Amino acid sequence: MYDRYNRKINYLRVSITDRCNLRCTYCMPAEGVKLLDHKDILSFEEITEVITEAVDLGTTKVRITGGEPLVRKGVTMLVKKIATIEGITDFGLTTNGILLARYASDLANAGLHRINVSLDTLDPEKFRTITRGGDIRQVFEGIAAAKKAGLTPVKINCVVRNSSDEPDAKAVREFCLQQGLEARFIHEMSLASGHFTIVENGHGGDCGSCNRLRLTASGMIRPCLFNDLQFSTRELGIREALLQAIEHKPEKGSVNLTGGFHNIGG
């Protein structure tokens, strides 16, 4: 699949829920957000159908996101379904790590390849403040469980305000070096103002080489995180929604006034 700017589109990010067990300050307000009705969220069968069609069109990389994907009941069953789709060569999941120790072994056994874990600080109190109540010990336990289960390389996503030279980011980098993890630094973004930069040690934010589409938990294919365009798999049909998203994928990101990180997946 190539778009009109000759970018090879082979990466699908799949948000399976808009629910989350944290309330990170840069992601959602303290009171939370209006959540989707259960009937509006794609079933596991629908998600699998979308991924199968995307793979038929050339997708080779799939990443499960949220919200927090591990809060969705039966997530390991979904992973097992996706893992049987021939043609996927890179199958990952992004998590805040709170429930990872509970699920790491089952996810690996179900066929997941690797894990990305969000971690912005090593300071327990700062972590509790940023996440509005999270326990950093659970994240550390989750990372250890992921390594033991072979969900490697474990990548750490660290959000920074201005620079990866900030004290918390430096501490995360050192932690990753000591633990054999890969650190990526994501500058704090704003969908509404269109503020984003290229991820340090990653590929996100590089519009010129962007190879991804996004499936929301409600069945919309979005060609760009920083754009309001979306195409309904339920109304248009899966293949047509994918093809239209590729055809209309913008050259670069601008602003997004109709979605959030919690329901699109970052």
N, C-alpha and C positions, 0 to 999 in steps of 0.2 A: 504494500500500500504506500503510494507516494502522494503527497499533497501537491497543490499548485506551485509551491515553492521548492519542489523536488526534495522535500524532507521525507525520509523513509519512516512511516508511522508503524511501529512494531511493539508499542508498549501501552498496556491498558492498566490503569489504576482503578480499582474496584472498591467503592465505599459500600459496605454491607450494613451499616447502621449509622444513624445520626445521634445515637446515645453515647454518653461517655461517663465514666466514673470519676473524672476530675473536672475542674472548672478553671483551666489555665487562663491567666489574666489576659494573654494576647490572643486567645481563641474565642472566648465567650464571656458574657457578663456574669456576675456572681449569681444572679437569680436564674441563670440558665437561659434556654431559648425554647421557642415553640417547636415541639417535636412532631414528626410525621405520625399520622394515624397508621395503625398496624396494616390496614388494607392497602396502604400506599407504598409499603416497603416491598421490594422484590423478594420473592421466595427463592430458596436455594436452587430450585429447578430453573427459574427464570434467569438467575445469575449465571448458572452453568451454561444455559442456552446462549446468552450474550457472549460469554467468553469463547465458547465453541465457534460461534460465527466469526468473532474477531480473529481467532486463530486461523480459520479458513481464509481470511483476508490478508493474513501475513503477520499477525501478532505472535511474538515469541516470548515476551516478557509480561508477567502479570504480577501485580502487587495488591494485596488486600489491605484496605484502610478503613477508617471510620469517619467521624466519631472514634470510638475505641472498639476495634473489631472483636476483641475477646469478651466483650459483654454480651455479644449476641449468642443466644442459646444454640448449641449444636454446631459451633464454628468449626470444630474438627471434622464433622461430617461434610461440611462444605469444602474444606481443604481436600478431603479425600476424593470428592467428586471432581474437583478442578485438576487434581494431580493425575487423573486418568486421561485427561485430554492430550492427545498426541500433538506435538509441535511446540509445547511450552518448554523452553530451555532455562528459564530464570523465573522462579516462583517464590515470592517473598511476602512478608507481612510487616506492617508498621504498627507498633504498639507503644503505649506509655509505660508498659512493663509491670504495672500493678498486679495483674493476674498471670503474668508470664510463667512464674515458677509452677503454677498449677497446671498449665497447658503445654509447656515446652516439649516434653517427651511425647505426648499424644500428637502434637502438631508435626513433629519430625516423623513419627511412625505413619502419619496420614499422608506424607509426601511433600510437606513444605521444605523448601531448600534453605531459606535463611530468614533472618530477623533484623529489622531496624528498631532501635529503642530510643525514645525521646528522653534526653537528660540534659538539663540546662545548668545545673549546679551540683556540687557535691555536698553542699551545706544543708543539713536536714531542715533547719528552720527556714532558710531561703526557699528550699524546695516546697515546704509546706505552704509558704506564702504565695509563691508563683502558681502552685496548683490548687490553692485554696483547700488544703487539708490532706494532701497526699503524704504517704509514708515512704521515704526514700529507701528504707531498708527492703521493702518489697521489690523495688526496682533492682537493687543489687542482687537480691536472691533470684530474680527473674533472669538477669544477665548470666549469672552463674549456671542456672538451669539450661539456658539456651546453648551455652558453650558445651555443657556436658552432653546435651542431646544431639550435638553436631549441626546446629542451625547456624552455620558459619559461612562467610565471615559475619560476625555480629557487628553491625554498624550503629554508631551512636549519633543521633541527630541533636545537635545543641543549638538552640536559638540564642542569638546574641543581639544586643541593642545596636551597637555601633561597630564592634570589631572583635575578631577572634583573639585579640591581645588583652581583652578584658580579664580580670582575675578569675572569674568563675569559668570562663572558657579555657583559660590556661590550665586550670585544675582538672577540667574534664579531659583535655588533651593528654595530660600526664597520666591520668587514670587509664586512659585507653592504651597508652604505650605500655604501661605496667601489666595490663590485663590482656593484651593481644587483641584489642578491638580497633575498629576503624572509626575515626572521628570525622564528622562532617559538620560544618558550621553554617547555619541558616540565618541570614539577617532578618530581623523582624519585619514582616510584610504587612501591607494594608491593601485589601482588595478594593476598597472604595476610592482610595486615592491613586491606586496603581503603582504603589511603591514596592519594588522587588529588585533583587540583585541575584547574580549567579551564586549558587551554593558553593562554598569553599570545600574542595575535595569531593565534589559531586557534579551533577549535570543539570539539576533543576535551575530554572531561571534563565537558561541560555536559549533565547527564542530562535536564534539562527539554526540551531541543531535540534530543536524540540521534536521528540519522536513519540509523544504520548497523547492519548485520549483518556477521558475520565468517565466512568459510569457511576452515577449517583445512586444512593440507596433507593430512590424513587423511580429509577429506570431511565434517567436522562443521560444521553451521551453529550459530554461537554468537551469541545475541542481545545479549550484554553481555560486555565484557572482564572486568568485576568481578563475575562470577557463574559458577557451575558448570554452568548449563544448556547443553546441546548436543543437536543433533538430527542423526542420521546420514542423509546423502543416499543412501548405499548401502543402508541397511536400510529406510528409510521411503519412498525415492524422493525425487527432487530437489524437486518442487513441494510435497509434503507437509512435507518438512523445513523449507523456507522458510516455509510458512504457519504451521507450529507455532512456529517461532522468533519470528515476528511476533506471534502470539497470546500467547505467554508472555514476551515482552520485559518485563523488570521496570521499574518506575517509575524506579528509580535503582540504581546500583551498590552492591554490598556487599563480598563477598570472593570470591576465586577460589582454591580449594585443589587444583584438578585440572589446571591448565595453566600455561604460562609465556610470556613475551614471545617466546621463540625459536620456539615452535610455533603460537602464535595470531596473532602480528603485533600490534604495539602500537597 
